[in-house]
Amino acid sequence: DTLSKVGIFGLDNAIIPFIARAEVAGERARSRALFHLAVFLTLVQSVLVAGIAILIVQFAGKRFGLDPQMAAVLSVLLCAMPGVNLYRTCTAVSRAMKVMKHDIWSRGMTEPIVTTGTFLVVLTLGWKTFGAAVAAIVGTGASGIVAFALASSLFRSMHPPVATALRSRAPVTPQHSEAATGISYRGEAKRLLAYAASISGYDLINSLIVRLDVIMLGCFIGRAPGVTLAAVGIYGAVVEVASGLRKVNQAFTPIFAPLIAGMTTHGEQEHAAAAFARVAQWMLWILLPLLTVIALASPVILSIYGPAFREGAMWLNIVALACGTNCFVGLAETVIMVQRPHLNLINSSVTCAIALAANFWLIKNYGVTGAAFGILLPYVVLGILRHRTLRLVFGWRRPWHNVAPPIVATLAALVPAAVCRVLLGGLLGETIAAAVFLGIFGAGWWYRFRWRRG
């Protein structure tokens, strides 16, 4: 997953504002050229990174004590990188064109069906060692091809010079392409890669921050108070549950990024700020009840993994707050990425340094609880940095009335739910408290969006 981010070099995010701006300007031919350029660069970079990684695994694996069979399977699995990144880039192009349904067909249906079918076939053939890796290659490749075909369907119209060349059966040369689009592929490639460089940098840093608490916690097994292998396993389940909150951001970012890119192209900063405030409020209407339910019933949620996991309830509350904060401030990351991505790189670099220092000191002194706070602190700092960037660089404000309704509804529902939680103990009390909160919060949401409008 980390190497695929190196291979794609941030093109899946960078291509969105480029195509969105071209569409706003009515330059459909340029959008089509950018699409082809992004696909070409993605495939070339992915093949190069995968090839280099395979060579390193094969020649340096033994030196670092990597199991030969593991090295062989990993080398085969790395061949899936071009398909994975092709899917990401083509899906980003579809989203830049404000088409969200393509992901359902490529990733939602094609990949699992093809991967499962291929795995059953290779397993029948007796390929037990490489069966899963081969299935992943075929499945991701099919997903990428379907994503490419669906994105290509959005650019059916062809510029006259290219169409003339095709009708005459003459080869379509780069001169034809540049004449058709009115752009220089070399110049566009330089601009696109320069824009994507900052995105790739902070994307890798953010990936490190997300995993830093678990990685450093593993390094302190037996060296910090309460950090045992069992405790780290419980914390891993906590992180898995809390990470589901990050999915909320994925519901808004795909359509939000091209809209903001189109607005800022014409300098409509006020309209973009208003759209940002509305989407931020919608996110809070989803995030706040999820966070509150986790806080009220964290032992019940963790008991799914087994009774021993209930001791991670406090860790889940802290990590869930960290993931919710990361999800919410991620919206600001999208706004900054569309306009000045290098500012995101600066913010993430500062946050990563704080995360390293905080996790080292907190885990060393407070164990697993320190790891939970060690991931919360960086995300709070990152949120402050991004908020200050929006305020000082772009002049955006976030009026209280935009975020007040979901906060007020949450507090109103939390009071009776907390009373139930205190008076009723055990799993039953936690479940009833969560149900009471959702009932009252749902009534507040209904009043806000339904009854009040009527």
Legacy VTK file of the C-alpha trace (Angstrom):
# vtk DataFile Version 3.0
C-alpha trace
ASCII
DATASET POLYDATA
POINTS 454 float
0.000 0.000 0.000
2.832 2.389 0.859
4.782 1.560 -2.301
1.666 2.125 -4.423
1.529 5.672 -3.068
5.116 6.148 -4.220
4.240 4.737 -7.625
1.218 6.929 -8.195
3.132 10.021 -6.987
-0.010 11.878 -5.952
-1.481 11.878 -9.477
-4.816 10.479 -8.273
-5.370 13.676 -6.265
-3.527 16.113 -8.532
-5.515 15.255 -11.657
-8.833 16.219 -10.047
-8.308 20.016 -9.918
-6.573 20.019 -13.325
-9.499 18.357 -15.099
-12.124 20.200 -13.042
-10.629 23.566 -14.014
-10.399 22.553 -17.663
-14.064 21.536 -17.621
-15.109 24.815 -16.008
-13.229 26.652 -18.762
-14.999 24.540 -21.419
-11.742 22.897 -22.573
-12.967 19.345 -23.106
-10.081 18.485 -25.438
-7.585 19.534 -22.766
-9.425 17.419 -20.182
-9.133 14.415 -22.457
-5.420 15.037 -23.008
-4.838 15.378 -19.259
-6.658 12.096 -18.700
-4.418 10.246 -21.148
-1.322 11.939 -19.744
-2.205 10.981 -16.167
-2.816 7.351 -17.159
0.487 7.191 -19.041
2.478 8.706 -16.174
0.746 6.476 -13.628
1.532 3.272 -15.499
5.150 4.224 -16.228
5.835 5.256 -12.637
4.087 2.202 -11.193
6.034 -0.217 -13.389
9.328 1.480 -12.467
8.619 1.493 -8.719
7.362 -2.100 -8.778
10.437 -3.221 -10.738
12.851 -1.487 -8.369
11.000 -2.872 -5.335
11.144 -6.421 -6.743
14.893 -6.120 -7.313
15.414 -4.857 -3.754
13.312 -7.664 -2.289
15.126 -10.314 -4.316
18.690 -9.124 -3.744
18.442 -7.505 -0.293
15.816 -9.812 1.236
18.283 -12.507 2.253
20.659 -9.954 3.738
17.923 -8.627 6.013
16.700 -12.078 6.975
13.508 -12.118 4.894
12.087 -15.603 4.407
12.723 -16.750 0.789
9.112 -17.842 0.268
7.844 -14.546 1.665
10.201 -12.652 -0.645
8.938 -14.617 -3.646
5.253 -13.996 -2.829
5.914 -10.308 -2.171
7.711 -9.977 -5.495
4.729 -11.460 -7.319
2.260 -9.327 -5.369
4.115 -6.120 -6.330
3.078 -6.796 -9.928
-0.437 -5.707 -8.898
0.741 -2.108 -8.416
0.037 -0.884 -12.001
-3.530 -2.170 -11.824
-4.141 -0.621 -8.404
-2.827 2.774 -9.468
-4.601 2.660 -12.832
-7.861 2.216 -10.937
-7.057 5.104 -8.591
-6.160 7.523 -11.362
-9.101 6.669 -13.625
-11.550 6.812 -10.725
-10.149 10.236 -9.810
-10.734 11.367 -13.402
-14.357 10.205 -13.229
-14.806 12.117 -9.972
-13.233 15.202 -11.508
-15.957 14.951 -14.158
-18.479 14.767 -11.257
-19.370 11.128 -11.968
-19.361 9.118 -8.732
-20.975 5.819 -9.816
-18.018 4.412 -11.757
-16.329 3.286 -8.553
-19.225 0.904 -7.896
-18.557 -1.024 -11.100
-14.745 -1.043 -11.037
-13.855 -1.474 -7.371
-17.189 -2.455 -5.874
-18.126 -5.245 -8.277
-15.358 -6.112 -10.755
-12.456 -6.473 -8.328
-14.062 -8.775 -5.720
-15.768 -10.958 -8.340
-12.676 -11.370 -10.521
-10.330 -11.775 -7.541
-12.500 -14.447 -5.927
-13.041 -16.304 -9.192
-9.343 -16.249 -10.051
-8.389 -17.431 -6.570
-10.728 -20.430 -6.828
-9.299 -21.315 -10.228
-5.634 -21.103 -9.197
-6.391 -22.965 -5.976
-7.948 -25.741 -8.036
-4.797 -25.822 -10.164
-2.734 -26.294 -7.016
-1.042 -22.878 -6.889
-1.193 -22.637 -3.116
1.906 -20.512 -2.600
1.220 -17.830 -5.199
-2.535 -18.294 -5.583
-3.602 -15.292 -3.490
-0.982 -13.017 -5.106
-1.995 -14.037 -8.637
-5.660 -13.488 -7.773
-4.834 -10.008 -6.469
-2.953 -9.155 -9.673
-5.784 -10.290 -11.931
-8.484 -8.673 -9.770
-6.796 -5.293 -9.472
-5.869 -5.381 -13.162
-9.483 -5.999 -14.131
-10.600 -3.208 -11.806
-8.122 -0.813 -13.406
-9.192 -1.733 -16.940
-12.877 -1.256 -16.117
-12.125 2.093 -14.448
-10.173 3.157 -17.543
-13.005 2.142 -19.880
-15.595 3.983 -17.801
-13.474 7.137 -17.577
-12.799 6.988 -21.324
-16.541 6.918 -21.994
-16.722 10.467 -20.606
-14.482 11.735 -23.435
-16.204 10.309 -26.496
-16.106 13.529 -28.509
-12.957 13.836 -30.616
-11.291 16.948 -31.977
-11.457 17.311 -35.806
-7.675 16.959 -36.523
-7.526 13.638 -34.714
-10.776 12.401 -36.242
-9.537 13.341 -39.725
-6.306 11.450 -39.165
-8.210 8.361 -38.089
-10.616 8.453 -41.031
-7.679 8.693 -43.403
-6.012 5.774 -41.603
-2.953 7.944 -41.040
-1.048 7.503 -37.805
-2.059 9.876 -35.015
1.229 11.601 -34.257
2.051 13.782 -31.244
1.679 16.743 -33.578
-1.930 15.714 -34.249
-2.577 15.340 -30.510
-1.042 18.674 -29.611
-2.889 20.377 -32.455
-6.126 18.787 -31.265
-5.758 19.776 -27.657
-3.853 23.008 -27.978
-1.452 22.001 -25.206
2.093 20.747 -24.910
2.196 17.314 -23.343
5.688 17.961 -22.048
4.661 21.242 -20.442
1.499 19.754 -18.951
3.467 16.785 -17.614
5.916 19.134 -15.871
3.095 21.161 -14.323
1.150 18.078 -13.296
4.154 16.336 -11.727
5.284 19.512 -9.960
1.790 19.917 -8.533
1.638 16.239 -7.563
5.037 16.249 -5.833
3.757 18.073 -2.754
0.643 15.884 -2.657
2.735 12.726 -2.846
4.988 14.004 -0.068
2.286 14.801 2.453
0.293 11.706 1.479
3.237 9.520 2.493
3.731 11.522 5.694
0.037 11.181 6.570
0.253 7.421 5.997
3.152 7.295 8.438
1.269 9.331 11.046
-1.750 7.017 10.807
0.373 3.946 11.575
2.933 5.555 13.865
1.266 4.723 17.183
0.997 0.995 16.397
4.525 0.808 14.944
6.149 2.540 17.912
4.006 0.618 20.384
5.328 -2.613 18.905
8.889 -1.369 19.421
8.183 -0.846 23.132
6.828 -4.349 23.901
8.331 -5.320 27.248
10.087 -1.945 27.522
7.269 0.324 28.686
4.685 0.003 31.484
1.856 -2.343 30.516
3.032 -2.798 26.918
2.724 -6.535 26.292
2.022 -8.483 23.133
-1.570 -9.045 24.294
-2.056 -5.326 25.011
-0.744 -4.406 21.578
-3.171 -6.911 20.047
-6.086 -5.289 21.870
-4.887 -1.862 20.787
-4.744 -3.100 17.181
-8.439 -4.014 17.396
-9.143 -0.582 18.903
-7.423 1.119 15.965
-9.347 -1.068 13.506
-12.703 -0.042 14.997
-11.841 3.652 15.322
-10.438 3.839 11.785
-13.947 3.283 10.452
-14.656 6.932 11.270
-12.263 7.960 8.500
-14.743 6.534 5.980
-17.026 9.509 6.639
-14.553 11.766 4.874
-14.565 9.496 1.836
-18.271 10.140 1.364
-17.706 13.882 0.880
-14.222 14.387 -0.578
-14.826 12.829 -4.048
-17.454 15.409 -5.022
-16.161 18.217 -2.822
-12.714 18.437 -4.468
-13.897 19.112 -8.074
-16.542 21.566 -6.854
-13.987 23.592 -4.889
-11.569 23.486 -7.840
-14.242 24.856 -10.157
-15.224 27.634 -7.755
-11.696 28.786 -7.034
-10.854 28.826 -10.755
-13.023 31.939 -11.132
-11.996 33.391 -7.781
-15.295 32.547 -6.067
-13.687 32.275 -2.641
-16.829 33.314 -0.779
-18.944 30.646 -2.474
-16.221 28.056 -1.846
-16.054 29.037 1.829
-19.843 28.740 2.111
-19.769 25.287 0.499
-16.995 24.255 2.888
-19.040 25.402 5.888
-22.104 23.439 4.745
-20.158 20.246 4.133
-18.398 20.650 7.506
-21.800 20.812 9.189
-23.002 17.685 7.377
-19.881 15.854 8.493
-20.511 16.851 12.102
-24.077 15.542 11.909
-22.527 12.129 11.117
-19.341 12.209 13.183
-20.717 13.475 16.491
-23.320 10.710 17.008
-20.795 8.056 16.011
-18.238 9.400 18.486
-20.832 9.647 21.243
-22.098 6.105 20.709
-18.524 4.836 20.874
-17.982 6.772 24.117
-21.172 5.373 25.672
-20.838 1.784 24.506
-17.149 1.192 23.781
-17.007 -1.994 25.939
-19.986 -3.439 24.050
-18.370 -2.668 20.710
-15.037 -4.218 21.641
-16.675 -7.310 23.149
-17.337 -8.404 19.555
-13.681 -9.471 19.487
-13.969 -11.243 22.856
-14.370 -10.452 26.568
-10.655 -9.659 27.006
-10.904 -6.766 24.555
-13.229 -4.816 26.853
-10.223 -3.467 28.717
-9.423 -1.372 25.646
-12.591 0.746 26.084
-10.729 3.838 27.268
-8.198 3.491 24.450
-11.054 3.256 21.950
-12.565 6.522 23.193
-9.258 8.356 22.771
-8.358 6.836 19.394
-11.907 7.365 18.075
-11.664 11.042 19.001
-8.336 11.185 17.166
-9.767 9.528 14.034
-12.855 11.741 14.137
-10.648 14.817 14.391
-8.536 13.592 11.486
-11.655 12.978 9.418
-13.082 16.426 10.113
-9.882 18.380 9.463
-9.314 16.303 6.321
-11.912 18.476 4.631
-9.598 21.463 5.037
-6.782 19.390 3.544
-8.834 19.008 0.361
-9.410 22.766 0.125
-5.717 23.522 0.589
-4.707 20.758 -1.846
-6.818 22.258 -4.622
-5.167 25.668 -4.282
-1.743 25.382 -2.577
-0.737 21.770 -1.922
2.726 22.707 -0.619
1.058 24.164 2.482
-0.330 20.714 3.274
3.197 19.343 2.989
4.449 21.886 5.533
1.576 21.196 7.936
2.014 17.414 7.697
5.786 17.654 8.168
5.364 19.669 11.365
2.695 17.250 12.588
4.856 14.206 11.854
7.730 15.624 13.910
5.337 16.271 16.810
3.860 12.770 16.449
7.291 11.118 16.612
8.327 13.040 19.731
4.930 12.686 21.442
4.615 8.938 20.816
8.158 8.236 21.988
7.764 10.126 25.261
4.156 9.147 25.997
4.572 5.433 25.228
7.793 5.263 27.208
6.111 6.755 30.267
2.433 5.752 29.995
2.401 2.660 27.786
-0.629 1.920 25.608
-2.597 4.883 26.946
0.320 7.076 25.921
0.082 5.693 22.372
-3.608 6.645 22.238
-2.854 10.218 23.316
0.206 10.169 21.057
-2.046 9.924 18.006
-4.690 12.349 19.318
-2.244 15.199 19.961
-0.828 15.338 16.387
-4.294 15.400 14.836
-5.377 18.247 17.110
-2.246 20.157 16.104
-2.855 19.350 12.431
-6.415 20.633 12.713
-5.195 23.896 14.231
-2.575 24.324 11.495
-5.085 23.720 8.705
-7.648 26.019 10.304
-5.046 28.781 10.580
-4.067 28.199 6.944
-7.650 28.651 5.772
-8.044 31.738 7.928
-4.741 33.529 7.264
-3.929 32.478 3.678
-7.376 32.257 2.099
-9.272 34.541 4.480
-11.967 31.931 5.232
-14.069 32.018 8.367
-16.080 29.303 10.048
-19.017 31.067 11.738
-20.373 29.446 14.888
-23.872 29.146 13.465
-22.604 26.634 10.868
-21.339 24.097 13.407
-23.625 24.934 16.324
-26.729 22.850 15.359
-25.077 19.372 15.460
-23.135 20.292 18.608
-26.272 21.509 20.392
-28.193 18.385 19.326
-25.367 16.183 20.579
-25.194 17.871 23.981
-28.982 17.762 24.395
-29.052 14.018 23.687
-25.930 13.269 25.701
-27.313 14.404 29.085
-30.139 11.808 29.426
-27.950 9.144 27.806
-25.196 9.797 30.347
-27.736 9.511 33.192
-28.792 6.097 31.876
-25.166 5.077 31.566
-24.471 5.995 35.205
-27.625 4.486 36.699
-27.576 1.266 34.679
-24.383 -0.732 34.736
-22.996 -3.450 32.532
-23.615 -4.207 28.883
-27.345 -3.511 29.205
-26.765 -0.007 30.556
-24.282 0.795 27.801
-26.673 -0.433 25.129
-29.659 1.473 26.546
-27.593 4.662 26.894
-26.526 4.457 23.245
-30.130 3.808 22.142
-31.454 6.771 24.177
-28.839 9.061 22.691
-29.583 8.000 19.111
-33.324 8.434 19.665
-33.046 11.990 21.017
-30.339 12.986 18.539
-32.439 11.612 15.676
-35.378 13.707 16.832
-33.145 16.782 16.840
-31.947 15.998 13.340
-35.561 15.526 12.172
-36.550 18.889 13.635
-33.627 20.594 11.949
-34.042 19.200 8.443
-37.677 18.152 8.131
-40.182 19.748 10.466
-38.476 23.154 10.431
-38.461 23.289 6.639
-42.092 22.390 6.528
LINES 1 455
454 0 1 2 3 4 5 6 7 8 9 10 11 12 13 14 15 16 17 18 19 20 21 22 23 24 25 26 27 28 29 30 31 32 33 34 35 36 37 38 39 40 41 42 43 44 45 46 47 48 49 50 51 52 53 54 55 56 57 58 59 60 61 62 63 64 65 66 67 68 69 70 71 72 73 74 75 76 77 78 79 80 81 82 83 84 85 86 87 88 89 90 91 92 93 94 95 96 97 98 99 100 101 102 103 104 105 106 107 108 109 110 111 112 113 114 115 116 117 118 119 120 121 122 123 124 125 126 127 128 129 130 131 132 133 134 135 136 137 138 139 140 141 142 143 144 145 146 147 148 149 150 151 152 153 154 155 156 157 158 159 160 161 162 163 164 165 166 167 168 169 170 171 172 173 174 175 176 177 178 179 180 181 182 183 184 185 186 187 188 189 190 191 192 193 194 195 196 197 198 199 200 201 202 203 204 205 206 207 208 209 210 211 212 213 214 215 216 217 218 219 220 221 222 223 224 225 226 227 228 229 230 231 232 233 234 235 236 237 238 239 240 241 242 243 244 245 246 247 248 249 250 251 252 253 254 255 256 257 258 259 260 261 262 263 264 265 266 267 268 269 270 271 272 273 274 275 276 277 278 279 280 281 282 283 284 285 286 287 288 289 290 291 292 293 294 295 296 297 298 299 300 301 302 303 304 305 306 307 308 309 310 311 312 313 314 315 316 317 318 319 320 321 322 323 324 325 326 327 328 329 330 331 332 333 334 335 336 337 338 339 340 341 342 343 344 345 346 347 348 349 350 351 352 353 354 355 356 357 358 359 360 361 362 363 364 365 366 367 368 369 370 371 372 373 374 375 376 377 378 379 380 381 382 383 384 385 386 387 388 389 390 391 392 393 394 395 396 397 398 399 400 401 402 403 404 405 406 407 408 409 410 411 412 413 414 415 416 417 418 419 420 421 422 423 424 425 426 427 428 429 430 431 432 433 434 435 436 437 438 439 440 441 442 443 444 445 446 447 448 449 450 451 452 453
